Amino acid sequence: MVMIVIGGSSSPKLSAALASELQATLGKTEIKRFPDGEGYVRILDSLEGEEIVLVSNTYPDEKLVETLLLCDATQEFDYESLVLVIPYFGYARQDKKFNDGEPISARAMVRALEIYPDKFLTVDIHANSIIEMFEATEASNVSAAEAIARKLKEIGVDFVLSPDEGRIRTAEKVGKDIRVQSDYLVKKRIDGSTVKIEPKSIDVAGKRVAIVDDIISTGGTIVNASTELKRVGASAVIAACTHGLFAGNALDRLSACCDQVISSDTLENPTTAYSVAPAIARAMK
Ligand code: R5P
């Protein structure tokens, strides 16, 4: 029995790194688009009797279709087992109905994906409650905190902050790993039109500060936080996230107010600085 990693087109480096961590074969695929825009995938290796690890994203939407096609392609083989790794689980921020008539988008994704694998893994899912939505397969969430901590230790920071209280756990874990204090940012209303963002209890004046978040999308959260941290005297602000979506001109806006922006290889982009492959490999053992 051999283990084989099949990677979608959205995360080729992560797939290769994971194959190396697992001492598995990296399978070959053909992925292209028809002239009318529809996707086409083909797995070029035989998966008969194999332990398959399929690594594919559901973001942006076209990658969701690619993932479904790759999942379906595996069904044509008499394989041993299938682990589906979705490095960035899209639509996780709509994990409940906020207004009448809306879908629970995260649940729609779960239902579409859970029918294929024996085991499902994702990384730093936006809401842990989504993992509980899986009924047809075993599902787990992998933390990127250790990879982020290793990189921030190399860069050198004095404090690790989360953008709000709700996400303090990752900042705490990263801070603990690199032996620096962690805290979260709070919004303080000064008057009717002024809101200040400040760390809950630490003084960042003259300090190098990391802000750790699961997702950077428009960059708005980090731009606001970084601007305020600089205003109160932080000497450097490093923005670290797991999933770098960087919508529109987010990277330009972030570069203007952060000293460094780093992200993991769940979504490969110019800021990718650490790999979640070791953490995924550990979760598979
Ligand atoms: C929010 O709940 C998330 O953890 C991120 O803080 C958010 O998605 C970041 O979005 P943006 O970059 O658009 O501010």
Residues whose N, C-alpha, C, O or C-beta is under 5 A from the ligand:
A	BS01	R5P	D213 D214 I215 I216 S217 T218 G219 G220 T221 I222
